[in-house]
């Protein structure tokens, strides 16, 4: 009596199944064996992947029962988990686009807009930032953003255009 493929796997003492075992058991080529093994592979040994024997048996039973959608469902779950992890990391540790020294942050915190770097000037209706390089521009803009976040009211007082007494009497929505 000849054993079925699943019976042969169940009778095996090897806990792991590799691509070449799949090829010989199923009589398939290298590529098809890799495709069958990919969704259940657990370990990498050199350039090869291996799967647990029980997982191979379960996968063959799924395929025999016509449950081909399970691979796509598993792939989507893995992708979703990967994207969720990437999002959590992004939220917990957002990328730093501009480094601001702790000394500069302390100076801005203690002096508000008077602690801004040289070359950053605020006046009614005007913000001027002078710089020599794009990195310097980013540092100065970051310092300005920090100062604004510390005191929005002080920022508004410094940059809001002065209005005449007549203009103050006109509601802002009419401008």
Long-range contacts (C-beta under 8 A, 24 or more apart in sequence): 5-60, 6-57, 6-60, 6-61, 9-53, 9-56, 9-57, 9-60, 10-57, 12-53, 14-53, 15-52, 15-53, 16-43, 16-50, 16-51, 16-52, 16-53, 17-50, 17-51, 17-52, 17-53, 17-56, 18-45, 18-48, 18-49, 18-50, 19-48, 19-49, 22-56, 36-63, 39-71, 39-74, 39-75, 97-138, 98-138, 98-139, 98-141, 98-142, 99-139, 100-139, 100-142, 100-143, 100-146, 104-139, 104-143, 105-146, 108-143, 108-146, 108-147, 108-150, 109-150, 112-147, 112-150, 112-151, 112-154, 113-147, 113-151, 113-154, 113-155, 113-158, 115-143, 115-147, 116-140, 116-143, 116-144, 116-147, 117-143, 120-144, 122-155, 122-158, 122-159, 123-158, 123-159, 124-158, 124-159, 124-160, 124-161, 124-162, 125-159, 125-160, 125-161, 126-159, 127-159
